[in-house]
């Protein structure tokens, strides 16, 4: 009984963090260059931008969708920010970049929720459209420009901590609060778990789906502005690998591709774990041709273990109770953080 409690409680809740601690400890022992303070700071800095994108992706995946256009959104924000920053200050630069990402996110949500286009098709098409427009409007050339504020946010340090990592943690806390302490956060879990039952219970399913994609677009745009702060240029070809990497982080973090399940704190653990593995392989001089193989194996093992744990947990708990009949006002159910 005690072993079952340990397995079902502590290991399920902190298993990913334990794996992260174990991998980090091994690398600290076997790699002198990995354990240098500068390299450890680089690990936090290099993975912060992708972590911000993954926070938005987690919201969309919990709601039952995903977004393949987050890379195009980030590139759009960086290009718009670069163009505006040459004539205006940081406030307008950030506002324009975020507004562009928010608009694209709302458009994605509208296509998926209202027009009922599959999320893969809608967001893949949107990514293609945006990328094409960026290349045409810029002549496939990078645009120089950045504000001191964005540059400091992307490259400065507070003590030994990169500011950009603190921005990532701030975004993560905001998403955690949204998902666990607000009405729409509860609705996101409900819609992702069972949109039909949610609709019958009075949940505004379409508005929730649009809201989730708006959050994802906003965070992807913020990441694009931070990328601009790091590179001083807006690149139309930047961030092409963001969608799949962000989805991989969420999957390793236990966010279900089918929706309704996920904890944002585990997205942080997955982001750090994959970042440490990638950095550690570089420090050990592992061939870059092998690195995608290792990352893929980590993702595959994480998914298999997660599916096994869910099946075991469901078997012990039994089937889920049927959804209550619709009745106003709608009571808020506790969000499903764990399967």
C-alpha positions as MATLAB code, in Angstrom:
seq = 'XXXXXXXXXXXXXXXXXXXXXXXXXXXXXXXXXXXXXXXXXXXXXXXXXXXXXXXXXXXXXXXXXXXXXXXXXXXXXXXXXXXXXXXXXXXXXXXXXXXXXXXXXXXXXXXXXXXXXXXXXXXXXXXXXXXXXXXXXXXXXXXXXXXXXXXXXXXXXXXXXXXXXXXXXXXXXXXXXXXXXXXXXXXXXXXXXXXXXXXXXXXXXXXXXXXXXXXXXXXXXXXXXXXXXXXXXXXXXXXXXXXXXXXXXXXXXXXXXXXXXXXXXXXXXXXXXXXXXXXXXXXXXXXXXXXXXXXXXXXXXXXXXXXXXXXXXXXXXXXXXXXXXXXXXXXXXXXXXXX';
ca = [
       0.000    0.000    0.000;
       2.791    2.417    0.937;
       4.598    1.643   -2.311;
       1.409    2.327   -4.261;
       0.974    5.639   -2.461;
       4.596    6.556   -3.153;
       4.328    5.591   -6.810;
       0.971    7.240   -7.341;
       1.829   10.380   -5.373;
       5.444   11.452   -5.056;
       6.762    9.786   -8.200;
       3.870   10.976  -10.339;
       4.154   14.517   -9.038;
       7.933   14.910   -8.891;
       9.226   12.133  -11.165;
      10.307   14.506  -13.926;
      12.113   16.723  -11.442;
      13.913   13.679  -10.044;
      15.042   12.703  -13.545;
      16.234   16.263  -14.150;
      18.173   16.232  -10.868;
      19.743   12.859  -11.692;
      20.813   13.864  -15.211;
      22.207   17.159  -13.935;
      24.129   15.431  -11.152;
      25.692   12.945  -13.583;
      26.772   15.731  -15.942;
      28.185   17.760  -13.070;
      30.392   14.803  -12.150;
      31.585   13.703  -15.576;
      31.976   17.070  -17.338;
      34.228   19.772  -15.843;
      33.100   22.297  -18.439;
      29.412   21.623  -17.773;
      29.702   22.547  -14.102;
      31.317   25.933  -14.671;
      29.075   28.818  -13.488;
      29.180   30.457  -16.912;
      27.899   27.325  -18.629;
      25.129   26.807  -16.078;
      24.014   30.398  -16.653;
      24.054   29.725  -20.386;
      21.756   26.731  -19.914;
      19.162   28.974  -18.280;
      19.571   31.726  -20.861;
      19.549   29.526  -23.955;
      16.323   27.732  -23.063;
      14.301   30.644  -21.685;
      12.864   31.821  -25.008;
      11.705   28.337  -25.994;
      10.295   27.916  -22.486;
       8.097   30.989  -22.981;
       6.793   29.524  -26.241;
       6.164   26.203  -24.491;
       4.055   27.935  -21.828;
       1.702   29.183  -24.519;
       1.770   25.838  -26.299;
       0.794   24.112  -23.042;
      -2.337   26.260  -22.730;
      -3.337   25.403  -26.300;
      -2.627   21.688  -25.864;
      -4.570   21.494  -22.599;
      -7.505   23.088  -24.424;
      -7.317   20.282  -26.997;
      -5.288   21.942  -29.777;
      -1.780   22.980  -30.741;
      -0.181   25.642  -32.903;
       2.333   25.052  -35.692;
       2.542   28.783  -36.417;
       4.286   29.885  -33.189;
       7.609   30.096  -35.059;
       6.074   32.327  -37.722;
       4.482   34.442  -34.979;
       7.854   34.871  -33.271;
       9.495   35.854  -36.546;
       6.686   38.335  -37.246;
       7.090   39.959  -33.837;
      10.859   40.251  -34.269;
      10.559   41.786  -37.750;
       7.788   44.199  -36.727;
       9.725   45.126  -33.603;
      12.895   45.773  -35.575;
      11.086   48.021  -38.042;
       9.230   50.017  -35.386;
      12.223   50.364  -33.051;
      14.107   52.373  -35.661;
      11.624   55.246  -35.312;
       9.893   54.751  -31.953;
      10.669   53.723  -28.403;
      10.438   50.437  -26.524;
       6.809   50.811  -25.499;
       5.451   51.036  -29.047;
       7.899   48.387  -30.275;
       6.672   45.900  -27.685;
       3.020   46.867  -28.208;
       3.196   46.355  -31.969;
       5.011   43.021  -31.656;
       2.586   41.664  -29.050;
      -0.437   42.955  -30.959;
       0.725   41.114  -34.083;
       1.090   37.846  -32.179;
      -2.251   38.311  -30.436;
      -4.018   38.973  -33.749;
      -2.571   35.836  -35.349;
      -3.469   33.762  -32.290;
      -7.058   35.013  -32.358;
      -7.234   34.262  -36.099;
      -6.027   30.710  -35.463;
      -8.559   30.269  -32.689;
     -11.355   31.595  -34.889;
     -10.510   29.189  -37.700;
     -10.434   26.250  -35.308;
     -13.375   27.135  -33.049;
     -15.776   28.904  -35.423;
     -14.894   27.589  -38.880;
     -14.061   24.159  -37.369;
     -10.854   23.591  -39.294;
      -8.511   20.989  -37.845;
      -5.787   22.601  -35.682;
      -3.003   20.999  -37.724;
      -4.379   22.271  -41.021;
      -5.325   25.729  -39.740;
      -2.048   26.526  -37.998;
       0.156   24.933  -40.664;
      -1.602   27.009  -43.316;
      -1.305   30.130  -41.165;
       2.419   29.515  -40.692;
       2.887   29.180  -44.456;
       0.913   32.355  -45.157;
       2.755   34.420  -42.557;
       6.188   33.154  -43.583;
       5.480   33.942  -47.222;
       4.271   37.461  -46.400;
       7.354   38.075  -44.249;
       9.732   37.032  -47.017;
       7.887   39.148  -49.583;
       7.662   42.255  -47.399;
      11.308   42.126  -46.286;
      12.805   40.840  -49.524;
      14.044   37.868  -47.474;
      16.441   40.216  -45.661;
      16.952   40.750  -41.947;
      15.881   44.071  -40.449;
      18.213   45.731  -37.975;
      16.901   47.471  -34.911;
      16.418   46.946  -31.198;
      15.655   49.030  -28.117;
      17.938   49.189  -25.077;
      15.078   47.844  -22.976;
      14.710   44.681  -25.071;
      18.461   44.235  -25.229;
      18.745   44.394  -21.438;
      15.808   42.023  -20.985;
      17.425   39.499  -23.328;
      21.076   39.727  -22.280;
      21.444   41.331  -18.817;
      22.048   39.547  -15.511;
      20.625   39.968  -12.020;
      23.464   38.609   -9.975;
      24.192   35.292  -11.661;
      20.688   34.837  -13.085;
      19.917   35.898  -16.666;
      17.065   38.399  -16.812;
      15.536   36.484  -19.702;
      15.203   33.412  -17.473;
      13.418   35.542  -14.867;
      11.065   36.713  -17.623;
      10.415   33.060  -18.463;
       9.644   32.274  -14.820;
       7.321   35.290  -14.700;
       5.430   34.022  -17.773;
       5.254   30.560  -16.260;
       3.805   31.908  -12.994;
       1.271   33.977  -14.920;
       0.148   30.908  -16.887;
       0.020   28.845  -13.688;
      -2.230   31.464  -12.085;
      -4.383   31.609  -15.209;
      -4.876   27.843  -15.368;
      -5.406   27.164  -11.674;
      -6.957   30.309  -10.212;
      -9.242   31.766  -12.884;
     -12.573   30.810  -14.426;
     -11.150   30.594  -17.941;
      -8.305   28.435  -16.715;
     -10.824   25.938  -15.331;
     -12.696   26.124  -18.615;
      -9.511   25.355  -20.582;
      -9.149   22.019  -18.756;
     -12.859   21.290  -19.141;
     -12.928   21.979  -22.883;
      -9.761   19.977  -23.479;
     -11.123   17.020  -21.524;
     -14.588   16.903  -23.080;
     -15.810   19.791  -25.259;
     -19.287   18.288  -25.773;
     -19.968   17.854  -22.061;
     -18.508   21.306  -21.396;
     -20.907   22.836  -23.911;
     -23.864   21.067  -22.318;
     -22.745   22.381  -18.919;
     -22.792   25.957  -20.155;
     -19.085   26.478  -20.843;
     -18.455   28.891  -23.758;
     -16.375   26.336  -25.660;
     -15.610   28.452  -28.719;
     -14.575   31.482  -26.678;
     -12.307   29.305  -24.540;
     -10.614   27.836  -27.611;
     -10.048   31.282  -29.121;
      -8.770   32.490  -25.751;
      -6.245   29.618  -25.545;
      -4.819   30.381  -28.984;
      -4.712   34.100  -28.183;
      -2.568   33.334  -25.117;
      -0.304   31.124  -27.234;
       0.101   33.825  -29.885;
       0.823   36.491  -27.279;
       3.571   34.453  -25.608;
       5.120   33.450  -28.940;
       5.249   37.129  -29.902;
       6.896   37.979  -26.593;
       9.509   35.311  -27.274;
      10.078   36.817  -30.724;
      10.722   40.247  -29.191;
      13.246   38.734  -26.792;
      14.917   37.022  -29.745;
      15.181   40.457  -31.337;
      16.815   41.721  -28.145;
      19.397   38.936  -28.316;
      20.290   39.266  -31.995;
      19.578   42.966  -32.769;
      17.886   41.907  -36.017;
      14.438   40.775  -37.045;
      14.808   37.670  -39.178;
      11.912   36.392  -41.311;
      13.492   32.925  -41.290;
      13.973   32.799  -37.512;
      12.242   30.423  -35.109;
      11.323   27.776  -37.689;
      11.994   24.997  -35.170;
       9.921   26.496  -32.344;
       6.652   24.609  -32.951;
       7.991   21.057  -32.740;
      10.418   21.863  -29.925;
       7.695   23.524  -27.866;
       5.362   20.570  -28.417;
       8.185   18.205  -27.419;
       8.736   20.119  -24.166;
       5.034   19.939  -23.364;
       4.830   16.217  -24.152;
       7.852   15.435  -21.971;
       6.217   17.589  -19.292;
       3.129   15.368  -19.314;
       0.740   17.613  -21.247;
      -1.640   15.331  -23.105;
      -1.908   15.734  -26.867;
      -5.582   14.837  -26.500;
      -6.179   17.752  -24.139;
      -7.489   18.219  -20.610;
      -4.330   17.156  -18.755;
      -1.127   18.998  -17.879;
       0.696   20.933  -15.188;
       2.641   24.029  -16.133;
       5.297   23.410  -13.465;
       6.238   20.183  -15.229;
       6.721   22.175  -18.442;
       9.487   24.026  -16.584;
      11.083   20.723  -15.571;
      10.879   19.391  -19.138;
      12.378   22.586  -20.551;
      15.310   22.408  -18.148;
      15.779   18.657  -18.689;
      15.965   18.886  -22.481;
      18.175   21.972  -22.224;
      20.583   20.250  -19.853;
      20.746   17.155  -22.059;
      21.484   19.236  -25.164;
      24.115   21.317  -23.387;
      25.668   18.284  -21.726;
      26.044   16.480  -25.044;
      27.797   19.547  -26.450;
      30.140   19.711  -23.470;
      30.959   16.010  -23.875;
      31.773   16.589  -27.570;
      29.054   14.207  -28.738;
      28.555   14.429  -32.474;
      25.693   16.784  -33.408;
      24.353   13.998  -35.602;
      23.671   11.926  -32.486;
      22.025   14.692  -30.478;
      18.606   14.570  -32.203;
      18.616   10.809  -31.669;
      19.146   11.214  -27.935;
      16.488   13.913  -27.696;
      14.031   11.763  -29.636;
      14.650    8.813  -27.335;
      14.041   11.000  -24.283;
      10.728   12.179  -25.747;
       9.686    8.641  -26.689;
      10.532    7.219  -23.259;
       8.691   10.084  -21.541;
       5.538    9.459  -23.593;
       5.626    5.680  -23.035;
       6.077    6.090  -19.268;
       3.351    8.707  -19.126;
       0.903    6.460  -20.986;
       1.765    3.535  -18.721;
       1.273    5.614  -15.582;
      -2.063    6.925  -16.838;
      -3.306    3.443  -17.632;
      -2.216    2.129  -14.234;
      -3.697    5.113  -12.423;
      -7.011    4.849  -14.310;
      -7.189    1.146  -13.609;
      -6.900    1.731   -9.870;
      -9.379    4.605   -9.828;
     -11.915    3.060  -12.184;
     -13.820    4.845  -14.899;
     -14.593    8.523  -14.697;
     -18.010    9.489  -13.405;
     -20.494   10.759  -16.000;
     -20.729   14.488  -16.548;
     -23.448   16.289  -14.600;
     -26.560   17.502  -16.377;
     -26.488   21.157  -17.402;
     -27.755   23.514  -14.755;
     -27.149   27.230  -14.228;
     -25.061   28.560  -12.687;
     -22.140   26.403  -13.768;
     -19.998   25.258  -10.824;
     -16.275   25.418  -11.395;
     -14.588   22.055  -11.200;
     -11.046   21.702   -9.961;
      -8.720   21.564  -13.002;
      -7.238   18.201  -13.840;
      -3.536   18.732  -13.257;
      -2.740   15.046  -13.190;
      -4.381   12.263  -15.193;
];
